[in-house]
Amino acid sequence: MVADPFVIETADLRKNYDGVEAVRGLSLEVSAASIYGFLGRNGAGKTTTIKILLGMARPTSGHARVFGLAADAPEASVEIRRRTGFVSEDKDLYDYMTVQDIIRFTAAFYPRWRGDLEQRYLRTFELPAARKVKTLSRGMRTKLALLLALCRGADLLVLDEPTSGLDPAMTEEVLQALVSHVAGEELTVFFSSHQIAEVDQIADRVTIIDRGRAVVTGALDDLRENYRRVQLVFDGDAPEPAFRAPGIVRVRRDGRVLSVLSSAGAEQILDEARALSPVSVNIVPVTLKEIFLETVTVED
């Protein structure tokens, strides 16, 4: 039997809530042992997608498979959750327990619990074993939730805004722990965030989602290689050309300057640009932040 090539796969996934489309035709392919960045503004549909993947919500149409299992099938969704570590934005924990109590309580449900990793992350995250969860800072709660997810022997880690509210130093600590863990354990991470810099730092592949629809998908290295901004300067006001080159994302005119963003390099744009007789042409790489800002919809 051939193993499914993707840990997560969705096709034309849709979810409506009272006539509002939270997810609109979303297709994803997440390979094993990768860190997949799922990037979008708050309210873009990221959390709804995660709920569907974990069997916590049923899609209106389309399908979602995790480990080759249908996420909306009751028995399959139980198996998916058994093999998945999930850290929610809310970091739901039992406040009345101590750190050690909640670790022991959680470990009892997972036969593959990794005691070696438990000890490692207790030290690395400097978690106080005897402290009550309710007394922990937000950063400590995040690190405890991450420990509980990392140590259960999961094949997939799903993170929903895991660094929300953390200071830069603690954010860096969490991100580096994720990268090291994936490298050592061949874990797959599906990392949902609206923090562009974090996704840019650790992801292998990204999808930018806007209003429930994927607007950009690709390997991060390919996006860096292929996206270019071509800036043309003219003697007078910039013209309003209709470029035919593939991959045009956006064209902006600002006085004498015409700026063209392309997802397919600059060569074919340059061929058309020369016919416009600009006085200067400048080609610049584009960051993930710029790609994000240019492709998501600006709120009214």
C-alpha positions as a printed Julia matrix, in Angstrom:
300×3 Matrix{Float64}:
   0.0    0.0     0.0
   1.42   3.37   -1.04
   1.52   5.96    1.75
  -0.4    9.18    1.23
   2.14  11.82    0.07
   0.49  14.55    2.14
  -0.2   14.71    5.86
  -2.92  17.3     5.23
  -4.88  17.6     2.0
  -7.97  19.68    1.29
  -9.79  20.18   -2.01
 -12.32  22.94   -2.7
 -13.06  23.13    1.03
 -15.99  25.37    1.97
 -17.68  26.27    5.23
 -20.71  28.52    5.65
 -22.03  29.93    8.92
 -25.54  31.39    8.57
 -24.9   32.35    4.97
 -21.4   33.76    5.63
 -18.59  31.96    3.79
 -15.78  31.45    6.33
 -13.85  29.15    3.98
 -14.24  29.45    0.21
 -12.81  26.74   -2.02
  -9.59  26.16   -0.06
  -7.1   23.59   -1.36
  -4.0   22.67    0.66
  -1.24  20.06    0.4
   1.02  19.71    3.44
   3.98  17.34    3.08
   5.4   15.24    5.91
   8.25  16.58    8.08
   7.66  20.16    6.94
   6.71  23.42    8.63
   3.74  24.83    6.75
   2.84  28.45    7.39
  -0.86  29.29    7.17
  -0.84  33.07    7.02
  -3.75  35.5     7.14
  -5.31  38.36    9.0
  -7.55  37.75   12.0
 -10.9   36.51   10.68
  -9.47  35.24    7.4
 -10.68  31.65    7.99
  -7.6   30.09    9.6
  -9.24  28.84   12.8
 -12.3   27.51   10.93
  -9.97  25.52    8.66
  -8.19  24.04   11.69
 -11.5   23.05   13.27
 -12.44  21.19   10.09
  -9.07  19.42    9.96
  -9.48  18.23   13.56
 -13.09  17.1    13.09
 -14.42  19.88   15.33
 -16.51  21.32   12.47
 -17.96  19.76    9.33
 -17.33  21.33    5.93
 -20.3   22.57    3.94
 -18.69  21.04    0.82
 -15.35  19.84   -0.45
 -13.17  17.47    1.52
 -10.34  17.46    4.04
  -8.03  14.53    4.74
  -5.41  14.2     7.47
  -3.06  11.18    7.42
  -5.19  10.06    4.47
  -8.28   9.92    6.73
 -11.49  11.85    6.09
 -11.62  14.6     8.73
 -15.43  14.66    8.79
 -15.8   10.92    9.49
 -16.38  10.42   13.26
 -14.07   7.41   13.78
 -11.38   8.83   11.51
 -11.45  12.2    13.29
 -10.74  10.47   16.61
  -7.66   8.84   15.07
  -6.59  12.19   13.6
  -6.78  13.87   17.01
  -4.95  10.97   18.63
  -2.0   11.51   16.28
  -2.1   15.31   16.45
  -0.83  17.79   19.01
  -2.92  20.97   19.03
  -2.06  24.3    20.62
  -4.95  26.77   20.41
  -4.72  30.53   20.57
  -6.49  30.42   23.96
  -4.0   27.9    25.44
  -6.79  26.01   27.23
  -5.34  24.5    30.41
  -6.67  23.34   33.8
  -5.92  26.28   36.08
  -6.39  24.38   39.33
  -3.61  21.87   38.53
   0.11  22.34   39.03
   2.44  22.15   36.05
   3.53  18.65   37.06
  -0.07  17.54   37.66
  -1.26  18.58   34.2
   1.75  16.91   32.6
   1.03  13.62   34.39
  -2.7   13.93   33.64
  -2.06  14.49   29.92
   0.62  11.81   29.65
  -1.84   9.17   30.9
  -3.88   9.54   27.7
  -0.95   9.01   25.32
   0.86   5.65   25.21
   3.62   7.22   23.08
   4.33   9.97   25.62
   8.01  10.97   25.53
   9.42  11.32   29.02
  12.8   12.34   27.62
  11.24  15.27   25.77
   9.2   16.17   28.85
  12.37  16.59   30.89
  14.1   18.46   28.07
  11.31  21.02   27.67
  10.81  21.45   31.41
  14.45  22.56   31.49
  14.49  24.48   28.23
  11.29  26.38   28.97
  12.19  26.79   32.67
   8.73  25.68   33.72
   8.16  25.56   37.53
   6.78  22.07   38.13
   5.17  22.87   41.5
   3.42  26.09   40.43
  -0.34  26.24   39.82
  -1.23  26.8    36.18
  -3.42  29.77   37.11
  -0.35  31.61   38.48
   1.66  31.27   35.25
   2.31  34.19   32.96
   0.9   34.12   29.43
   4.31  33.17   28.1
   4.68  30.31   30.58
   1.18  29.04   29.69
   2.18  29.04   26.02
   5.34  27.06   26.73
   3.42  24.57   28.9
   0.81  24.07   26.16
   3.62  23.51   23.67
   5.31  20.97   25.96
   2.06  19.01   26.27
   1.73  18.93   22.49
   5.36  18.09   21.72
   5.71  15.24   24.21
   2.66  13.16   23.28
   4.44  11.41   20.39
   2.31  13.16   17.79
   2.95  12.92   14.06
   1.39  16.34   13.4
   1.5   19.55   15.39
  -1.24  22.11   14.67
  -0.6   25.56   16.1
  -3.2   28.33   16.04
  -1.52  31.71   16.73
   0.86  30.03   19.23
   2.96  33.12   19.97
   0.07  35.56   20.4
   0.88  38.01   23.18
   4.47  36.85   23.71
   7.4   39.24   23.93
  10.08  39.01   21.2
  12.55  37.02   23.32
   9.97  34.41   24.29
   8.65  34.25   20.72
  12.17  33.49   19.48
  12.54  30.77   22.12
   9.3   29.08   21.03
  10.15  29.27   17.32
  13.62  27.82   17.81
  12.18  24.97   19.88
   9.8   24.16   17.02
  12.55  24.14   14.4
  14.79  21.92   16.55
  11.94  19.54   17.32
  10.97  19.11   13.67
  14.58  18.46   12.71
  15.01  15.83   15.4
  11.63  14.09   15.36
  10.44  14.34   11.71
   7.27  16.0    12.89
   4.95  17.93   10.57
   3.9   21.4    11.76
   0.86  23.31   10.48
   1.44  26.8    11.8
  -1.42  29.3    11.62
  -0.51  32.93   12.25
  -1.0   36.53   11.24
   2.57  37.31   12.34
   4.39  37.5     9.03
   7.92  37.59   10.44
   7.41  34.35   12.38
   6.16  32.44    9.35
   8.98  33.92    7.24
  11.51  32.73    9.81
  10.59  29.05   10.13
   8.22  27.92    7.34
   9.18  25.73    4.38
   5.96  26.43    2.5
   3.19  28.97    2.97
  -0.39  29.68    2.04
  -1.75  33.18    2.42
  -5.48  33.06    3.03
  -7.8   36.05    2.69
 -11.54  35.98    3.38
 -11.56  32.19    3.26
  -9.7   31.84   -0.03
  -6.05  30.99   -0.74
  -4.5   33.94   -2.59
  -0.85  32.79   -2.56
   0.6   29.29   -2.14
   4.15  28.07   -2.64
   7.49  27.06   -1.21
   8.9   30.08    0.61
  12.16  29.91   -1.33
  10.22  29.88   -4.62
   8.16  32.9    -3.6
  11.34  34.8    -2.75
  12.83  33.8    -6.08
   9.82  34.53   -8.29
   8.23  37.66   -6.85
   9.72  40.88   -8.21
   8.75  44.53   -8.24
   9.57  46.48  -11.39
   9.65  50.24  -10.91
   9.54  52.43  -14.01
  10.19  56.19  -13.91
   9.03  58.49  -16.73
   9.71  62.09  -17.75
   6.05  62.99  -17.23
   3.09  61.24  -15.61
   3.32  57.44  -15.76
   1.11  55.81  -18.42
  -1.67  53.29  -17.77
  -0.47  50.24  -19.69
  -2.3   46.92  -19.95
   0.48  44.42  -19.36
   0.04  41.0   -20.95
   2.89  39.3   -19.11
   1.84  36.39  -16.85
   1.92  36.71  -13.08
   0.92  40.38  -12.78
  -0.31  40.86   -9.19
  -0.74  44.62   -9.01
   0.09  47.77  -10.99
   0.32  51.12   -9.22
   0.76  54.63  -10.66
   2.14  57.43   -8.49
   3.03  60.53  -10.47
   6.03  59.71  -12.67
   6.46  56.22  -11.16
   4.81  53.03  -12.38
   5.26  50.04  -10.03
   4.48  46.51  -11.21
   4.4   43.52   -8.83
   4.87  40.15  -10.52
   4.79  36.58   -9.23
   6.59  35.28  -12.34
   9.82  37.24  -12.4
  10.56  40.43  -14.29
  11.8   39.43  -17.75
   8.52  39.49  -19.66
   7.44  42.69  -17.93
  10.7   44.32  -19.02
  10.02  43.4   -22.65
   6.74  45.32  -22.5
   8.15  48.11  -20.32
  10.83  49.09  -22.83
   8.14  49.96  -25.37
   6.85  52.6   -22.9
  10.2   54.46  -23.02
  10.83  54.95  -19.29
  13.83  57.03  -18.27
  14.84  54.41  -15.68
  13.98  50.85  -14.66
  14.65  49.26  -11.28
  14.03  45.62  -10.32
  13.81  44.77   -6.61
  13.12  41.54   -4.69
   9.92  41.34   -2.67
   9.63  40.21    0.96
   6.93  37.91    2.3
   5.51  40.92    4.16
   5.16  42.84    0.9
   3.54  39.83   -0.81
   1.09  39.57    2.08
   0.2   43.26    2.07
  -0.26  43.31   -1.71
  -2.49  40.24   -1.89
  -4.84  40.49    1.08
  -7.94  42.65    0.83
  -7.83  46.02    2.56
 -10.71  46.46    4.98
 -13.3   49.06    4.04
